[in-house]
Amino acid sequence: MAKKKPQPAPTEPPIDEVEASRAPLMDHLVELRTRMTHSLIAIGVLFCGLWFVTDTVLSFLLTPLGDAAHRAGRPLDELFVAQTTAPLEMLFVKLKLAFVMALAIGFPYVAYQIYAFVAPGLYKNERSAIMPFLFVMPPLFAAGAALVYFYVMPAFMDLSFSQELTGVNVKAVYVPKVKEYYELVISLLMCFGFAFQLPVVMALLSMAGVLQTSFLRKGRKYALLIIFVVAAVVTPPDPFSQFVLGLPLYLLYESGIIVAALIERARKRREEAEAKREEAEARREAAEEARRRAAAAASAPPSGTIPAGE
């Protein structure tokens, strides 16, 4: 009769690797939710505070239009007659303006929350390299917005008033609508402000190794074409506005190439220093190993001798 095979001793069930890894994942998700909550709260607080200054900001944004109307020869009592053609139109304009201002002012804080979330996974030199970009982004956004306010909008308004018809039998006078004017101003401010972040994006991609300086230099003509196509899409349909956005963007593209080249050069020097350090460490270990072998060979008895006591 055949013997029964011995049954293996009961063992503990294997640890579920997926379950074991769920806790760190949940910690990351909780932290991400916390960072997002802080960002939303900051945007909400800014929105509530900025709501009380929307009238002042709206009057400030009307300045390019009023100046252009004055240059066009409109009487003082007809400098600006805004039209509202929908119920609560001004309310929605103020809500949108307050939200856009809160988003623009709170963007550095949101960017910091994103940085704080990913910082634990970065090396110390990577964290120190990213921090300066958080301080560069707000001035770049302000520069783009200032370009819109002081150059693009006055030129666009002058062009609009120059197209009026004042003939004998026909008269076409430019009377802007509140919603259309403010949406145009807000859209241009946001487009120019974020477009001026191009060097930061290029530098970060270069730092991550996604973009190479040689690729950026070879793609200059394609970048120039894309920049002016984007400028034609996001700006009013006149060559001046497209040129005013396209030229700074191309200059920013060139500055991004310079920053990317500096980053690559620093990375190359760091890699060369690391390689030299590893080579010196390898030589030191080889020399130490050679000394140990020499010491072992010196302490070993000569071949052919009989140890004492035998």
C-alpha positions as CSV (number, residue, x, y, z in Angstrom):
1,M,0.0,0.0,0.0
2,A,1.5,3.3,-1.0
3,K,2.4,5.7,1.7
4,K,0.7,9.0,1.8
5,K,2.8,11.9,0.9
6,P,3.5,14.1,3.9
7,Q,1.4,17.2,3.9
8,P,3.3,20.5,4.2
9,A,3.1,22.2,7.5
10,P,0.6,25.1,7.5
11,T,2.3,28.4,6.9
12,E,1.1,31.9,7.3
13,P,-0.5,33.4,4.2
14,P,1.8,35.4,2.1
15,I,1.8,39.1,2.6
16,D,-0.3,40.9,-0.1
17,E,2.2,43.3,-1.6
18,V,-0.5,45.4,-3.1
19,E,-2.2,45.8,0.3
20,A,1.2,46.6,1.9
21,S,1.8,49.3,-0.6
22,R,-1.6,50.8,-0.2
23,A,-0.8,52.7,3.0
24,P,1.9,54.9,1.4
25,L,-0.3,55.5,-1.6
26,M,-3.2,56.6,0.7
27,D,-0.8,58.9,2.6
28,H,0.2,60.6,-0.7
29,L,-3.5,60.9,-1.7
30,V,-4.4,62.4,1.6
31,E,-1.5,64.9,1.3
32,L,-2.6,65.8,-2.2
33,R,-6.1,66.4,-1.0
34,T,-4.8,68.6,1.8
35,R,-2.6,70.6,-0.6
36,M,-5.5,71.1,-3.0
37,T,-7.8,72.1,-0.2
38,H,-5.4,74.7,1.0
39,S,-5.1,76.0,-2.5
40,L,-8.8,76.2,-3.0
41,I,-9.3,78.0,0.4
42,A,-6.6,80.5,-0.6
43,I,-8.3,81.2,-3.9
44,G,-11.7,81.5,-2.1
45,V,-10.4,83.9,0.5
46,L,-8.7,86.0,-2.2
47,F,-11.9,86.0,-4.3
48,C,-14.0,87.2,-1.3
49,G,-11.5,90.0,-0.5
50,L,-11.0,91.1,-4.1
51,W,-14.8,91.3,-4.7
52,F,-14.8,94.6,-2.8
53,V,-12.3,96.2,-5.1
54,T,-13.8,95.1,-8.4
55,D,-15.3,98.5,-9.1
56,T,-12.0,100.2,-8.7
57,V,-10.3,97.6,-10.9
58,L,-13.0,97.9,-13.6
59,S,-12.5,101.7,-13.6
60,F,-8.7,101.1,-13.9
61,L,-9.2,98.7,-16.9
62,L,-11.4,101.3,-18.6
63,T,-8.5,103.8,-18.8
64,P,-7.1,102.5,-22.2
65,L,-10.6,102.8,-23.7
66,G,-11.2,106.3,-22.3
67,D,-7.8,107.6,-23.4
68,A,-8.4,106.1,-26.9
69,A,-11.8,107.8,-27.1
70,H,-10.3,111.1,-26.1
71,R,-7.6,110.8,-28.7
72,A,-10.3,110.0,-31.3
73,G,-12.0,113.4,-30.5
74,R,-15.0,112.2,-28.7
75,P,-16.6,114.9,-26.5
76,L,-15.9,114.6,-22.8
77,D,-19.5,113.6,-22.0
78,E,-19.3,110.8,-24.6
79,L,-15.9,109.4,-23.8
80,F,-17.3,106.1,-22.8
81,V,-20.9,104.9,-22.9
82,A,-21.0,101.2,-22.0
83,Q,-23.9,99.0,-23.0
84,T,-25.3,96.2,-20.9
85,T,-27.7,94.1,-22.9
86,A,-28.4,91.2,-20.5
87,P,-29.8,90.9,-17.0
88,L,-27.1,90.9,-14.3
89,E,-24.4,91.3,-16.9
90,M,-22.3,93.6,-14.7
91,L,-22.6,91.1,-11.8
92,F,-21.2,88.3,-13.9
93,V,-18.4,90.5,-15.2
94,K,-17.5,91.4,-11.6
95,L,-17.6,87.7,-10.6
96,K,-15.3,86.7,-13.4
97,L,-12.9,89.6,-12.7
98,A,-12.7,88.7,-9.0
99,F,-12.0,85.1,-9.9
100,V,-9.4,85.9,-12.4
101,M,-7.6,88.2,-10.0
102,A,-7.8,85.6,-7.2
103,L,-6.3,83.0,-9.6
104,A,-3.5,85.3,-10.7
105,I,-2.6,86.6,-7.3
106,G,-2.9,83.1,-5.7
107,F,-1.0,81.3,-8.4
108,P,2.4,81.5,-6.6
109,Y,0.8,79.9,-3.5
110,V,-0.8,77.2,-5.6
111,A,2.6,76.6,-7.3
112,Y,4.2,76.4,-3.9
113,Q,1.7,73.8,-2.8
114,I,2.5,71.7,-5.9
115,Y,6.2,72.1,-5.2
116,A,5.7,71.0,-1.5
117,F,3.9,67.9,-2.7
118,V,6.6,66.8,-5.1
119,A,9.6,68.1,-3.1
120,P,10.0,64.9,-0.9
121,G,10.7,62.9,-4.1
122,L,13.4,65.3,-5.3
123,Y,17.1,65.5,-4.5
124,K,18.4,68.4,-2.5
125,N,20.0,70.0,-5.5
126,E,16.8,69.7,-7.5
127,R,14.8,71.3,-4.7
128,S,17.2,74.2,-4.5
129,A,17.1,74.6,-8.3
130,I,13.3,74.7,-8.6
131,M,12.8,77.3,-5.8
132,P,14.1,80.3,-7.8
133,F,11.4,79.7,-10.5
134,L,8.7,80.3,-7.9
135,F,10.0,83.8,-7.4
136,V,10.5,84.4,-11.2
137,M,7.0,83.5,-12.3
138,P,5.0,86.4,-10.7
139,P,7.3,89.1,-12.3
140,L,7.0,87.5,-15.7
141,F,3.2,87.3,-15.4
142,A,3.2,91.0,-14.3
143,A,5.4,91.9,-17.3
144,G,2.9,90.2,-19.7
145,A,-0.1,91.9,-18.1
146,A,1.7,95.3,-18.2
147,L,2.4,94.9,-21.9
148,V,-1.3,94.4,-22.5
149,Y,-2.4,97.3,-20.4
150,F,0.1,99.9,-21.6
151,Y,0.6,98.9,-25.3
152,V,-1.8,96.3,-26.7
153,M,-5.1,97.7,-25.4
154,P,-4.4,101.3,-26.3
155,A,-3.3,100.3,-29.8
156,F,-6.3,98.1,-30.3
157,M,-8.7,100.8,-29.0
158,D,-7.1,103.4,-31.3
159,L,-7.6,101.0,-34.2
160,S,-11.3,100.4,-33.2
161,F,-12.0,104.2,-33.1
162,S,-10.2,104.8,-36.4
163,Q,-12.7,102.5,-38.2
164,E,-15.7,104.7,-37.4
165,L,-17.7,106.1,-40.3
166,T,-18.9,109.7,-40.1
167,G,-20.1,110.4,-43.6
168,V,-23.0,112.5,-44.7
169,N,-25.6,109.7,-45.0
170,V,-24.0,107.1,-42.8
171,K,-22.6,107.1,-39.3
172,A,-21.0,104.1,-37.5
173,V,-19.8,104.9,-34.0
174,Y,-17.9,102.4,-31.8
175,V,-19.9,101.9,-28.6
176,P,-18.5,98.9,-26.7
177,K,-20.5,96.5,-24.7
178,V,-19.4,96.0,-21.1
179,K,-19.1,92.2,-21.3
180,E,-17.2,92.1,-24.6
181,Y,-14.7,94.8,-23.5
182,Y,-13.9,93.3,-20.2
183,E,-13.8,89.8,-21.5
184,L,-11.3,91.0,-24.1
185,V,-9.1,92.7,-21.5
186,I,-9.2,89.8,-19.1
187,S,-8.5,87.3,-21.8
188,L,-5.5,89.3,-23.1
189,L,-4.1,89.8,-19.6
190,M,-4.3,86.1,-18.8
191,C,-2.9,85.0,-22.2
192,F,0.0,87.4,-22.1
193,G,0.7,86.7,-18.4
194,F,0.8,82.9,-18.9
195,A,2.6,83.1,-22.2
196,F,5.4,85.0,-20.5
197,Q,6.0,81.8,-18.4
198,L,7.7,80.2,-21.5
199,P,11.3,80.5,-20.2
200,V,10.2,78.9,-16.9
201,V,8.6,76.0,-18.7
202,M,11.6,75.5,-21.0
203,A,14.0,75.6,-18.1
204,L,12.0,73.0,-16.1
205,L,11.8,70.7,-19.1
206,S,15.5,71.1,-19.7
207,M,16.2,70.4,-16.0
208,A,14.1,67.2,-16.3
209,G,16.0,66.1,-19.3
210,V,13.0,66.3,-21.6
211,L,14.4,69.1,-23.8
212,Q,17.9,69.5,-25.1
213,T,19.5,72.8,-26.1
214,S,20.5,71.4,-29.5
215,F,16.8,70.5,-30.2
216,L,15.7,74.0,-29.2
217,R,18.2,75.7,-31.4
218,K,17.4,73.5,-34.4
219,G,13.7,74.2,-33.9
220,R,14.0,78.0,-34.0
221,K,12.1,78.5,-37.2
222,Y,9.3,76.1,-36.2
223,A,9.1,77.8,-32.8
224,L,8.8,81.2,-34.6
225,L,6.0,79.9,-36.8
226,I,4.1,78.4,-33.8
227,I,4.6,81.5,-31.7
228,F,3.1,83.8,-34.3
229,V,0.2,81.3,-35.1
230,V,-0.6,81.3,-31.4
231,A,-0.3,85.1,-31.3
232,A,-2.8,85.3,-34.2
233,V,-5.2,83.1,-32.4
234,V,-5.2,84.7,-28.9
235,T,-4.9,88.3,-29.9
236,P,-7.3,90.7,-31.7
237,P,-7.2,90.3,-35.5
238,D,-4.7,93.0,-36.2
239,P,-1.0,92.7,-37.1
240,F,0.1,95.1,-34.4
241,S,-1.3,93.0,-31.5
242,Q,0.1,89.8,-33.0
243,F,3.5,91.4,-33.4
244,V,3.4,92.8,-29.9
245,L,2.8,89.3,-28.4
246,G,4.9,87.4,-31.0
247,L,8.1,89.4,-30.6
248,P,8.3,89.2,-26.8
249,L,7.5,85.5,-26.9
250,Y,10.3,84.8,-29.4
251,L,12.7,86.8,-27.2
252,L,11.5,84.8,-24.2
253,Y,12.1,81.6,-26.3
254,E,15.7,82.7,-26.9
255,S,16.1,83.5,-23.2
256,G,14.8,80.0,-22.5
257,I,17.4,78.5,-24.7
258,I,20.1,80.5,-22.8
259,V,18.7,79.3,-19.5
260,A,18.5,75.7,-20.8
261,A,22.1,75.9,-22.0
262,L,23.2,77.1,-18.5
263,I,21.3,74.3,-16.9
264,E,22.9,71.7,-19.2
265,R,26.4,73.2,-18.6
266,A,25.9,73.0,-14.9
267,R,24.6,69.4,-15.1
268,K,27.6,68.5,-17.3
269,R,30.0,70.0,-14.8
270,R,28.2,68.2,-12.0
271,E,28.3,64.9,-13.8
272,E,32.0,65.3,-14.6
273,A,32.7,66.1,-11.0
274,E,30.7,63.1,-9.9
275,A,32.6,60.9,-12.4
276,K,36.0,62.2,-11.2
277,R,34.9,61.6,-7.6
278,E,33.8,58.0,-8.4
279,E,37.1,57.5,-10.3
280,A,39.1,58.8,-7.4
281,E,37.1,56.6,-5.0
282,A,37.7,53.6,-7.3
283,R,41.5,54.3,-7.4
284,R,41.5,54.7,-3.6
285,E,39.7,51.4,-3.1
286,A,42.1,49.7,-5.6
287,A,45.1,51.1,-3.8
288,E,43.7,50.0,-0.4
289,E,43.1,46.5,-1.8
290,A,46.6,46.4,-3.1
291,R,48.0,47.4,0.3
292,R,45.9,44.7,2.0
293,R,47.2,42.1,-0.4
294,A,50.8,43.3,0.0
295,A,50.4,43.1,3.8
296,A,48.9,39.7,3.6
297,A,51.7,38.5,1.3
298,A,54.3,39.9,3.6
299,S,52.8,38.2,6.7
300,A,52.5,34.8,4.9
301,P,55.4,32.3,5.5
302,P,57.7,31.8,2.6
303,S,56.9,28.9,0.3
304,G,58.9,25.8,1.1
305,T,59.4,26.5,4.8
306,I,58.1,24.2,7.5
307,P,56.2,25.9,10.2
308,A,57.8,25.6,13.6
309,G,56.6,22.7,15.8
310,E,56.2,20.2,13.1
